[in-house]
Amino acid sequence: MMYHARQLALSALIPLFLTACGGSTADSTSTPNSPNIEDSGHNSTPNTPDIDDSGNYYVLSSASLISDGPANMDTYDLIESVLGVGSIEAPDLYGDDNHSGVKHITEDNDNQVGDYFRFTIHRDLDGDRDTGKTDRQRNEIKVYDKSKDSLKGFMDTTFEYRWKFRIDEDLAVTSHFTHLFQLKAVSDFGDPVSQPLVTITGNTKSGISGLEIRHVDSRDAKTMLLHTSQLDIDWASQIQGQWLEVFVRAKFSEQGSLEMTVTPLGSVVPLFSVSKQNIELWRSGSNGSTDNFVRPKWGIYRSLNDKAGLNAGEDEVWFADFEIKEVQRIAP
């Protein structure tokens, strides 16, 4: 079983640490000594582990996807060097009927974050891969089954994700979904709930545009954890056109936990935050196999059910400095 094999790999004495920056990749994992760490099934080694920014978690593995600018490594090759070949769901990769002549993820540079990834989507030209669906479209990158195991959230593991993003100044959203980030459960047996576990979604509530943090459990019950309109956060001046940094820490368990902050770049005060304990972050019951995992997805995945409410041309969301870390709580 994938999960059990991974547990054996983490107990090996040879360090394996995963990083990638500017297209270069090296592997390493460090496992902390058992007397100082809460038990999550990892055997101990004498290696000295890194500690995350909070000071409360050991870092077991780490990966970074960082743009190297428009003039260096091919963008798709760079992404796949970290997330794996096949990790891109851009419209131009799915046939002549899906706007194949235009690259939908490119790289650029600005004076706030430096090099970044530019995700572009066209309302009337782009589809949802090769599914034939006409009610939605996507341009995303993802961790998936062929990605390295160290990027996958297996049962009872805890992961931290960090990235920066900027929504275009004139990007329009509707009462339907525009997902910008997903934590999606992957099941060997076929997940009857197609909805992701957690999303950051652009949409409107009572006619007011904003960002929604949404959770969906294994019964397909949807819960809005937060909408920025509830906090009087202005879409036009505080979200559109602004670089925001996101931090997510998730424990993937039937009684898991979720911590999230979204902070304006350069600020130490979050624009908003979410903290939930005993939240279902694992598909339970017959879908609770230890071979399953949770994966992150980033990009633009949106409904076309209110096409007239979207911009007729192209929209962009910029992303930078992706980080994926598996962490383990340091015991008090």
VEXTIMI-911329 format. One record per residue (C-alpha): residue number from 0; residue in three letters; x, y, z. Coordinates in steps of 0.02 Angstrom, whole numbers, padded with zeros to 5 digits. Layout:
N
- seq; type; c1; c2; c3
- NUM; ala; X; Y; Z
...
This chain:
332
- seq; type; c1; c2; c3
- 0; met; 00000; 00000; 00000
- 1; met; 00063; 00173; -00044
- 2; tyr; 00040; 00241; 00132
- 3; his; 00132; 00099; 00217
- 4; ala; 00276; 00108; 00094
- 5; arg; 00290; 00293; 00128
- 6; gln; 00298; 00264; 00315
- 7; leu; 00446; 00146; 00288
- 8; ala; 00531; 00276; 00178
- 9; leu; 00516; 00408; 00313
- 10; ser; 00598; 00293; 00439
- 11; ala; 00753; 00266; 00331
- 12; leu; 00919; 00333; 00392
- 13; ile; 00960; 00415; 00225
- 14; pro; 00892; 00594; 00222
- 15; leu; 00772; 00638; 00084
- 16; phe; 00729; 00822; 00067
- 17; leu; 00630; 00893; -00079
- 18; thr; 00660; 01068; -00144
- 19; ala; 00648; 01146; -00313
- 20; cys; 00689; 01323; -00363
- 21; gly; 00714; 01391; -00537
- 22; gly; 00701; 01217; -00611
- 23; ser; 00832; 01130; -00502
- 24; thr; 00775; 00986; -00391
- 25; ala; 00856; 00896; -00244
- 26; asp; 00777; 00770; -00125
- 27; ser; 00787; 00754; 00064
- 28; thr; 00679; 00710; 00215
- 29; ser; 00724; 00735; 00396
- 30; thr; 00633; 00647; 00538
- 31; pro; 00643; 00713; 00716
- 32; asn; 00688; 00613; 00870
- 33; ser; 00536; 00529; 00945
- 34; pro; 00553; 00597; 01126
- 35; asn; 00521; 00774; 01063
- 36; ile; 00380; 00745; 00941
- 37; glu; 00199; 00696; 00943
- 38; asp; 00179; 00522; 00869
- 39; ser; 00108; 00515; 00693
- 40; gly; 00181; 00347; 00643
- 41; his; 00354; 00408; 00589
- 42; asn; 00503; 00315; 00661
- 43; ser; 00641; 00421; 00733
- 44; thr; 00816; 00454; 00666
- 45; pro; 00960; 00553; 00740
- 46; asn; 00942; 00689; 00607
- 47; thr; 00914; 00866; 00666
- 48; pro; 00753; 00927; 00582
- 49; asp; 00710; 01099; 00522
- 50; ile; 00574; 01194; 00614
- 51; asp; 00436; 01292; 00527
- 52; asp; 00409; 01479; 00544
- 53; ser; 00289; 01457; 00690
- 54; gly; 00421; 01365; 00792
- 55; asn; 00292; 01233; 00838
- 56; tyr; 00317; 01105; 00698
- 57; tyr; 00460; 01002; 00631
- 58; val; 00477; 01004; 00441
- 59; leu; 00479; 00826; 00373
- 60; ser; 00488; 00873; 00188
- 61; ser; 00481; 01032; 00088
- 62; ala; 00455; 01082; -00094
- 63; ser; 00456; 01251; -00180
- 64; leu; 00397; 01305; -00351
- 65; ile; 00472; 01476; -00389
- 66; ser; 00465; 01567; -00555
- 67; asp; 00633; 01600; -00637
- 68; gly; 00566; 01734; -00754
- 69; pro; 00509; 01736; -00935
- 70; ala; 00681; 01714; -01013
- 71; asn; 00741; 01556; -00927
- 72; met; 00673; 01379; -00907
- 73; asp; 00513; 01340; -01004
- 74; thr; 00367; 01376; -00888
- 75; tyr; 00281; 01208; -00909
- 76; asp; 00445; 01113; -00888
- 77; leu; 00480; 01211; -00729
- 78; ile; 00309; 01170; -00655
- 79; glu; 00322; 00987; -00700
- 80; ser; 00498; 00975; -00629
- 81; val; 00421; 01002; -00457
- 82; leu; 00241; 00938; -00466
- 83; gly; 00269; 00800; -00595
- 84; val; 00239; 00774; -00780
- 85; gly; 00052; 00792; -00812
- 86; ser; 00023; 00912; -00667
- 87; ile; -00037; 01055; -00780
- 88; glu; -00219; 01075; -00834
- 89; ala; -00199; 01221; -00953
- 90; pro; -00323; 01240; -01098
- 91; asp; -00187; 01239; -01231
- 92; leu; -00139; 01061; -01183
- 93; tyr; -00308; 00987; -01228
- 94; gly; -00332; 00993; -01416
- 95; asp; -00372; 01113; -01557
- 96; asp; -00548; 01146; -01494
- 97; asn; -00479; 01217; -01332
- 98; his; -00377; 01371; -01381
- 99; ser; -00221; 01268; -01413
- 100; gly; -00120; 01407; -01495
- 101; val; -00097; 01514; -01339
- 102; lys; 00005; 01467; -01186
- 103; his; -00106; 01496; -01034
- 104; ile; 00028; 01494; -00897
- 105; thr; 00175; 01609; -00927
- 106; glu; 00302; 01701; -00820
- 107; asp; 00332; 01886; -00791
- 108; asn; 00412; 02003; -00666
- 109; asp; 00354; 02149; -00560
- 110; asn; 00433; 02259; -00427
- 111; gln; 00337; 02183; -00280
- 112; val; 00369; 01996; -00290
- 113; gly; 00495; 01985; -00431
- 114; asp; 00465; 01836; -00547
- 115; tyr; 00289; 01761; -00546
- 116; phe; 00172; 01646; -00643
- 117; arg; 00033; 01726; -00746
- 118; phe; -00124; 01617; -00763
- 119; thr; -00237; 01675; -00906
- 120; ile; -00412; 01618; -00952
- 121; his; -00528; 01668; -01095
- 122; arg; -00715; 01662; -01069
- 123; asp; -00766; 01611; -01244
- 124; leu; -00615; 01509; -01299
- 125; asp; -00561; 01398; -01154
- 126; gly; -00642; 01239; -01091
- 127; asp; -00625; 01111; -00953
- 128; arg; -00481; 01004; -01020
- 129; asp; -00553; 00875; -01141
- 130; thr; -00709; 00833; -01040
- 131; gly; -00829; 00913; -01163
- 132; lys; -00913; 01009; -01023
- 133; thr; -00972; 01182; -01076
- 134; asp; -01029; 01248; -00907
- 135; arg; -00854; 01273; -00835
- 136; gln; -00672; 01305; -00880
- 137; arg; -00505; 01286; -00795
- 138; asn; -00322; 01331; -00799
- 139; glu; -00239; 01246; -00650
- 140; ile; -00085; 01159; -00583
- 141; lys; -00096; 01017; -00458
- 142; val; -00016; 00882; -00355
- 143; tyr; -00084; 00716; -00420
- 144; asp; -00056; 00527; -00417
- 145; lys; 00106; 00535; -00517
- 146; ser; 00180; 00673; -00408
- 147; lys; 00309; 00630; -00276
- 148; asp; 00232; 00549; -00121
- 149; ser; 00310; 00686; -00013
- 150; leu; 00188; 00810; -00093
- 151; lys; 00032; 00708; -00052
- 152; gly; -00070; 00727; 00106
- 153; phe; -00094; 00551; 00170
- 154; met; -00205; 00504; 00317
- 155; asp; -00160; 00589; 00483
- 156; thr; -00022; 00695; 00407
- 157; thr; -00009; 00883; 00425
- 158; phe; 00041; 00998; 00282
- 159; glu; 00081; 01182; 00266
- 160; tyr; 00053; 01276; 00102
- 161; arg; 00111; 01452; 00066
- 162; trp; 00096; 01557; -00091
- 163; lys; 00063; 01732; -00156
- 164; phe; -00074; 01782; -00278
- 165; arg; -00144; 01936; -00361
- 166; ile; -00316; 01947; -00442
- 167; asp; -00322; 02060; -00595
- 168; glu; -00395; 02234; -00567
- 169; asp; -00547; 02202; -00677
- 170; leu; -00577; 02016; -00649
- 171; ala; -00764; 01987; -00625
- 172; val; -00846; 01852; -00520
- 173; thr; -01027; 01793; -00512
- 174; ser; -01135; 01702; -00385
- 175; his; -01059; 01542; -00454
- 176; phe; -00885; 01477; -00414
- 177; thr; -00715; 01541; -00467
- 178; his; -00596; 01426; -00371
- 179; leu; -00420; 01493; -00346
- 180; phe; -00360; 01357; -00227
- 181; gln; -00424; 01183; -00186
- 182; leu; -00382; 01044; -00066
- 183; lys; -00454; 00894; -00158
- 184; ala; -00475; 00718; -00091
- 185; val; -00414; 00579; -00206
- 186; ser; -00488; 00405; -00181
- 187; asp; -00439; 00238; -00256
- 188; phe; -00621; 00185; -00244
- 189; gly; -00697; 00339; -00325
- 190; asp; -00751; 00480; -00212
- 191; pro; -00941; 00500; -00220
- 192; val; -00917; 00681; -00167
- 193; ser; -00840; 00773; -00314
- 194; gln; -00826; 00937; -00218
- 195; pro; -00655; 00982; -00146
- 196; leu; -00631; 00978; 00042
- 197; val; -00579; 01162; 00053
- 198; thr; -00578; 01302; -00074
- 199; ile; -00533; 01485; -00088
- 200; thr; -00666; 01546; -00208
- 201; gly; -00706; 01713; -00288
- 202; asn; -00894; 01744; -00298
- 203; thr; -01034; 01861; -00249
- 204; lys; -01144; 01850; -00095
- 205; ser; -01299; 01960; -00095
- 206; gly; -01226; 02046; -00247
- 207; ile; -01060; 02089; -00161
- 208; ser; -00900; 02020; -00236
- 209; gly; -00772; 01939; -00122
- 210; leu; -00674; 01785; -00074
- 211; glu; -00759; 01637; 00009
- 212; ile; -00676; 01500; 00111
- 213; arg; -00784; 01345; 00089
- 214; his; -00782; 01171; 00165
- 215; val; -00874; 01016; 00099
- 216; asp; -00888; 00857; 00203
- 217; ser; -00911; 00676; 00150
- 218; arg; -01101; 00696; 00150
- 219; asp; -01082; 00837; 00022
- 220; ala; -01136; 00964; 00153
- 221; lys; -01063; 01133; 00107
- 222; thr; -01012; 01258; 00240
- 223; met; -00958; 01437; 00209
- 224; leu; -00820; 01463; 00337
- 225; leu; -00799; 01646; 00290
- 226; his; -00842; 01772; 00155
- 227; thr; -00748; 01936; 00146
- 228; ser; -00909; 02034; 00121
- 229; gln; -00954; 01985; 00300
- 230; leu; -00798; 02076; 00359
- 231; asp; -00826; 02234; 00255
- 232; ile; -00672; 02194; 00153
- 233; asp; -00686; 02290; -00010
- 234; trp; -00663; 02184; -00167
- 235; ala; -00604; 02327; -00277
- 236; ser; -00478; 02411; -00161
- 237; gln; -00420; 02271; -00044
- 238; ile; -00423; 02116; -00155
- 239; gln; -00418; 02158; -00340
- 240; gly; -00247; 02216; -00397
- 241; gln; -00165; 02175; -00229
- 242; trp; -00031; 02046; -00194
- 243; leu; -00093; 01935; -00052
- 244; glu; 00006; 01800; 00038
- 245; val; -00085; 01643; 00093
- 246; phe; -00036; 01521; 00229
- 247; val; -00131; 01358; 00257
- 248; arg; -00096; 01222; 00384
- 249; ala; -00209; 01069; 00370
- 250; lys; -00213; 00906; 00466
- 251; phe; -00289; 00774; 00353
- 252; ser; -00399; 00674; 00469
- 253; glu; -00584; 00639; 00496
- 254; gln; -00563; 00754; 00647
- 255; gly; -00436; 00868; 00567
- 256; ser; -00391; 01050; 00585
- 257; leu; -00375; 01199; 00468
- 258; glu; -00278; 01360; 00494
- 259; met; -00276; 01493; 00358
- 260; thr; -00218; 01673; 00347
- 261; val; -00226; 01790; 00197
- 262; thr; -00114; 01941; 00220
- 263; pro; -00075; 02091; 00109
- 264; leu; 00103; 02081; 00049
- 265; gly; 00217; 02178; 00166
- 266; ser; 00092; 02180; 00309
- 267; val; 00100; 02079; 00470
- 268; val; -00087; 02095; 00500
- 269; pro; -00195; 01968; 00405
- 270; leu; -00336; 02032; 00296
- 271; phe; -00434; 01884; 00363
- 272; ser; -00404; 01716; 00446
- 273; val; -00490; 01549; 00477
- 274; ser; -00459; 01428; 00621
- 275; lys; -00558; 01267; 00634
- 276; gln; -00532; 01115; 00744
- 277; asn; -00620; 00946; 00728
- 278; ile; -00659; 00982; 00546
- 279; glu; -00674; 00837; 00425
- 280; leu; -00522; 00842; 00310
- 281; trp; -00526; 00660; 00258
- 282; arg; -00659; 00566; 00161
- 283; ser; -00727; 00443; 00288
- 284; gly; -00818; 00277; 00280
- 285; ser; -00785; 00170; 00125
- 286; asn; -00676; 00311; 00058
- 287; gly; -00562; 00309; 00210
- 288; ser; -00427; 00199; 00131
- 289; thr; -00249; 00237; 00184
- 290; asp; -00202; 00232; 00000
- 291; asn; -00300; 00392; -00028
- 292; phe; -00224; 00565; -00015
- 293; val; -00267; 00750; -00021
- 294; arg; -00189; 00861; -00153
- 295; pro; -00176; 01050; -00177
- 296; lys; -00228; 01137; -00338
- 297; trp; -00197; 01318; -00389
- 298; gly; -00259; 01422; -00535
- 299; ile; -00427; 01472; -00608
- 300; tyr; -00571; 01348; -00611
- 301; arg; -00736; 01435; -00638
- 302; ser; -00918; 01411; -00682
- 303; leu; -00990; 01478; -00845
- 304; asn; -01170; 01466; -00786
- 305; asp; -01178; 01656; -00782
- 306; lys; -01066; 01690; -00931
- 307; ala; -01138; 01864; -00957
- 308; gly; -01076; 01912; -00784
- 309; leu; -00895; 01876; -00831
- 310; asn; -00778; 01981; -00936
- 311; ala; -00797; 01946; -01121
- 312; gly; -00609; 01942; -01153
- 313; glu; -00472; 01869; -01045
- 314; asp; -00444; 01868; -00857
- 315; glu; -00283; 01843; -00759
- 316; val; -00230; 01786; -00587
- 317; trp; -00047; 01795; -00543
- 318; phe; 00039; 01670; -00426
- 319; ala; 00212; 01666; -00348
- 320; asp; 00321; 01570; -00227
- 321; phe; 00227; 01407; -00197
- 322; glu; 00284; 01305; -00045
- 323; ile; 00225; 01132; 00010
- 324; lys; 00286; 01063; 00177
- 325; glu; 00242; 00910; 00277
- 326; val; 00259; 00954; 00461
- 327; gln; 00240; 00868; 00628
- 328; arg; 00192; 00950; 00791
- 329; ile; 00329; 00970; 00921
- 330; ala; 00267; 00900; 01086
- 331; pro; 00255; 01024; 01231
